[in-house]
Amino acid sequence: MVYRVLACNFRLTAWACAAVWFAALATGAEPPVPAGGALAGDRPRLIVSTDVGGSDPDDYQSLVHLLHYADMLDIEGLISSPPESGRVEHIHEVIEAYATDYPKLKQRSSDYPAPDALRSVAKQGAIDAAPPAGWSQPTAGSQWIVQAAQADDPRPLWVLVWGSITDVAQAIHDDPEIKGKVRVHSIGSWNTHQDRAARNYLFQEHADLWWIENDATFRGMYMGGEQDGEWGNFEFVAKNLRGHGALGDLFFRKKRDIKMGDTPSLLYLLRGDANDPTTAHWGGAFVKTEHGPHYWTDNPDRRLFEKRYAGAKTVNRWRVDYLTDWRRRVE
């Protein structure tokens, strides 16, 4: 009975979150344009935990995109997390391309951080998944999360998880008090499977953690939306990234089409009210569940599916907008 009540509440919440969207479509109007975010003058603090250099080259893509927007952000950490062969040296590979482009980027905006500033916050995290308990020993990466969260800054610390959530779980275990400052946006699916123990530890033992668990919505980054002409996954890269600086060429060498499955966690901060995951963002809109006071996940409303992926249409709806904005930065 309890399960049925919770499931019912979840469905009602999901329906309410989708109602505004489809009411607009029914009248021929566009869904509300995302308001707020870094592009509107907010300046989020963030740490990225990434498995760049592992089996999927799309983390290279997402890091390239991140650094094109580095003037709008306070990047306080770039952490190499498992699984497989990804290491901090692969983060430095992207920073080296950024260093090549830095003189030109600096002409565009004085707020781009110096390459050495980025090198100084690149840290090695765990290289293995957590044991069954979900936590083990501190790493340079997990300690860096704790240190950044303890800083005297009124803004929350966003932790974008692009690999397994191992180092986040370790940091929360070692200092649970940082939950009052940390906001986690994790790209799940395959990443979750690489360290389910760490994920389950956070889910079961820290239900009060501010957490967007994005298991399917992110697929809207490369599935659906406007794909004609230069907006196609291959066409956009060939026209707007290849031959456009060292970062653009690095992107092209690693993968010749857009996947960038982790990028919606950054798009979420670029355009939209980061304090309210249920509203429109370039990186998607999410639903609150009964799990905890600050937990959101993919919207199960079938009308927001792209193929079999829940919530993906709340990302690909803005495809032309976020690609157009990125294109201007690369030009």
C-alpha positions in Angstrom: 0.0 0.0 0.0 2.8 2.4 0.9 4.5 1.7 -2.4 1.2 2.4 -4.3 0.8 5.7 -2.5 4.3 6.8 -3.3 4.0 5.8 -6.9 0.8 7.6 -7.2 2.3 10.8 -5.7 5.2 10.5 -8.1 2.9 10.2 -11.1 0.9 13.2 -10.0 4.1 15.3 -9.5 5.3 14.3 -13.0 1.9 15.1 -14.5 1.9 18.5 -12.9 5.4 19.3 -14.1 4.5 18.3 -17.7 1.1 20.1 -17.6 2.5 23.6 -18.3 4.6 22.3 -21.2 1.7 20.6 -23.0 -0.8 23.3 -22.2 1.4 25.6 -24.2 1.8 23.2 -27.1 -2.0 22.7 -27.2 -2.6 26.4 -27.8 0.2 26.6 -30.4 2.5 28.5 -28.1 6.1 27.6 -27.3 7.0 26.1 -23.9 8.3 28.8 -21.5 11.8 29.9 -22.4 14.3 29.1 -19.6 15.1 32.2 -17.5 18.1 32.7 -15.3 21.4 30.8 -15.2 25.0 31.7 -15.8 24.2 33.3 -19.2 21.9 35.7 -17.3 24.6 36.8 -14.9 24.6 34.0 -12.2 28.1 32.7 -11.6 28.0 29.1 -10.3 30.8 27.4 -8.4 31.3 23.9 -9.7 33.4 20.8 -9.6 33.3 18.2 -12.4 34.0 14.6 -11.7 34.7 12.9 -15.0 35.9 9.5 -16.4 37.5 11.3 -19.4 40.1 9.0 -21.0 38.0 5.9 -20.3 36.1 3.9 -22.8 33.8 6.7 -24.1 35.3 9.8 -25.8 32.3 11.9 -25.0 33.8 13.2 -21.8 36.5 14.9 -23.9 33.6 16.5 -25.8 32.0 17.8 -22.7 35.2 19.1 -21.2 35.8 21.1 -24.5 32.4 22.6 -24.2 32.9 23.3 -20.5 36.1 25.3 -21.2 34.5 27.3 -23.9 32.2 28.6 -21.2 34.8 28.9 -18.5 34.5 32.7 -18.3 30.9 32.3 -17.0 31.8 29.8 -14.3 34.0 29.4 -11.2 35.5 26.0 -12.0 36.9 24.9 -8.6 37.7 21.3 -9.4 38.3 18.8 -12.3 38.4 15.4 -10.8 39.4 12.2 -12.6 37.1 9.4 -11.3 36.7 5.7 -12.4 36.0 3.5 -14.2 38.6 1.9 -16.4 41.7 3.8 -17.7 40.7 7.5 -17.4 43.3 9.5 -15.3 44.0 13.1 -14.4 46.5 13.2 -17.3 43.5 13.1 -19.7 42.1 16.2 -18.0 45.4 17.9 -18.6 45.3 16.9 -22.2 42.2 19.1 -22.6 43.7 21.9 -20.6 46.7 21.9 -22.9 44.4 22.5 -25.9 42.7 25.3 -23.9 46.1 26.8 -23.2 46.7 27.0 -26.9 43.4 28.8 -27.5 43.7 31.0 -24.3 45.2 34.1 -25.9 42.3 34.3 -28.3 39.7 33.4 -25.7 41.2 36.1 -23.4 40.6 38.7 -26.1 36.9 37.8 -26.1 36.6 37.9 -22.3 39.0 38.8 -19.5 37.2 36.3 -17.2 38.6 33.2 -18.8 40.8 31.5 -16.2 44.5 31.1 -16.8 45.5 27.6 -17.8 47.6 27.2 -14.7 44.5 28.0 -12.6 42.8 25.0 -14.2 45.8 22.8 -13.8 45.9 23.6 -10.1 42.4 22.2 -9.5 42.8 19.0 -11.6 42.9 16.1 -9.1 43.1 12.3 -9.2 40.1 10.7 -7.7 39.4 7.0 -7.0 40.7 4.6 -9.6 38.5 1.7 -8.4 34.8 1.4 -7.6 33.8 1.5 -4.0 33.4 -1.7 -1.9 29.9 -2.9 -1.0 29.7 -0.4 1.8 29.8 2.4 -0.8 32.9 4.2 0.6 36.5 3.4 1.3 39.5 5.6 1.7 39.7 9.4 0.9 41.3 10.3 -2.4 42.8 13.6 -3.5 39.6 14.1 -5.4 37.2 13.4 -2.5 39.3 15.6 -0.2 39.1 18.4 -2.8 35.3 18.2 -2.8 35.3 18.5 1.0 37.7 21.4 1.0 35.8 23.3 -1.7 32.4 22.7 0.1 33.9 24.0 3.4 35.0 27.3 1.7 33.5 30.5 3.1 31.3 31.3 0.1 27.5 31.8 0.3 26.9 30.1 -3.1 26.2 26.4 -3.3 28.9 24.1 -4.7 27.7 22.2 -7.8 29.2 18.8 -8.3 28.6 17.6 -11.9 29.2 13.8 -12.0 30.2 12.6 -15.5 31.6 9.2 -14.4 30.9 7.0 -11.4 29.9 8.8 -8.2 32.6 7.2 -6.1 34.4 10.4 -5.0 31.2 12.2 -4.1 30.1 9.3 -1.9 33.5 9.3 -0.2 33.3 13.1 0.4 29.8 12.9 1.9 30.9 10.0 4.1 33.9 11.8 5.4 32.1 15.0 6.1 28.3 14.8 6.0 28.0 18.4 7.0 28.9 19.5 3.5 25.5 18.3 2.3 24.3 21.8 3.3 26.5 23.3 0.6 26.7 20.7 -2.1 24.3 20.2 -5.0 24.9 17.1 -7.1 23.8 16.6 -10.7 24.8 13.1 -11.8 24.6 11.6 -15.2 23.6 8.1 -14.5 22.8 5.1 -16.7 26.1 3.5 -17.6 28.0 5.6 -15.1 25.8 4.3 -12.3 26.5 0.7 -13.2 30.2 1.3 -12.8 29.8 1.9 -9.1 26.4 1.0 -7.9 27.6 0.6 -4.3 28.6 4.3 -4.1 25.3 5.4 -5.7 23.2 3.2 -3.4 25.1 4.4 -0.3 24.2 8.0 -1.1 20.6 7.1 -2.0 20.0 5.0 1.1 22.0 6.8 3.7 21.8 10.4 2.6 18.2 11.0 1.5 18.6 14.7 2.4 21.3 15.2 -0.2 20.4 17.8 -2.9 20.6 15.6 -5.9 19.4 15.5 -9.5 19.8 11.9 -10.7 19.7 12.2 -14.4 19.3 8.7 -15.8 17.7 9.3 -19.2 17.0 13.0 -19.7 20.5 13.6 -20.9 19.9 11.6 -24.0 18.2 14.6 -25.5 21.6 16.1 -26.0 22.2 14.0 -29.1 18.8 12.3 -29.8 15.9 14.1 -31.3 15.3 17.8 -31.6 16.3 19.8 -34.8 18.8 17.7 -36.7 18.5 19.1 -40.2 21.3 20.9 -41.9 24.1 22.1 -39.7 22.2 21.0 -36.6 22.9 17.4 -37.3 25.3 15.6 -34.9 28.0 15.2 -37.6 27.3 18.3 -39.5 27.6 20.7 -36.5 31.0 19.3 -35.6 32.3 19.4 -39.1 31.2 23.0 -39.7 31.6 24.6 -36.3 34.3 22.8 -34.4 36.8 21.2 -36.8 39.4 23.9 -37.6 38.2 26.2 -34.9 41.1 26.3 -32.5 42.9 23.6 -30.6 39.8 22.8 -28.5 37.6 22.3 -31.6 40.2 20.1 -33.3 40.6 18.0 -30.1 36.8 17.5 -30.1 36.9 16.4 -33.7 39.8 14.0 -33.2 38.2 12.3 -30.2 34.7 11.9 -31.8 33.4 13.3 -35.1 29.8 13.7 -34.0 27.9 15.2 -31.0 27.3 12.8 -28.2 28.3 14.9 -25.1 26.0 13.0 -22.8 27.3 14.7 -19.7 26.9 18.2 -21.1 23.2 18.6 -20.0 24.4 18.9 -16.4 26.3 22.1 -17.5 23.5 23.3 -19.8 21.2 23.1 -16.7 23.4 25.8 -15.0 23.8 27.9 -18.2 20.2 28.7 -18.8 17.3 28.2 -16.4 16.6 28.6 -12.7 19.1 26.3 -11.0 17.2 26.4 -7.8 14.2 24.8 -9.3 14.8 21.6 -11.2 11.1 21.3 -12.2 11.2 24.3 -14.4 12.6 24.6 -18.0 16.4 24.5 -18.4 18.6 23.9 -21.4 19.7 20.8 -19.5 16.2 19.5 -18.9 13.4 19.6 -16.4 13.0 17.0 -13.7 10.4 15.8 -11.2 10.5 15.6 -7.5 9.8 12.3 -5.9 9.0 11.1 -2.4 12.5 9.9 -1.8 13.8 12.9 0.0 13.3 16.7 0.4 15.8 17.6 -2.3 15.8 14.7 -4.9 14.7 15.0 -8.5 14.9 12.6 -11.4 13.7 12.0 -15.0 10.1 12.9 -15.8 8.1 9.7 -16.6 5.4 11.4 -18.6 5.4 9.5 -21.9 4.9 12.6 -23.9 8.4 13.8 -22.9 10.2 10.6 -24.0 12.5 10.5 -26.9 12.3 6.9 -28.1 12.5 5.0 -24.8 14.3 7.7 -22.8 12.3 9.6 -20.2 12.5 13.4 -20.1 14.8 13.6 -23.1 12.5 16.1 -24.9 13.0 18.6 -22.2 16.6 18.9 -23.4 16.3 18.5 -27.2 13.6 21.1 -27.3 16.4 23.7 -26.8 18.9 22.1 -29.2 19.1 25.0 -31.7 19.3 27.5 -28.8 22.2 25.9 -27.0 24.1 25.0 -30.2 23.7 28.5 -31.6 25.1 30.0 -28.4 28.0 27.6 -28.4 28.7 28.3 -32.1 29.1 32.0 -31.3 31.7 31.2 -28.7 33.7 28.9 -31.1 33.7 31.4 -34.0 
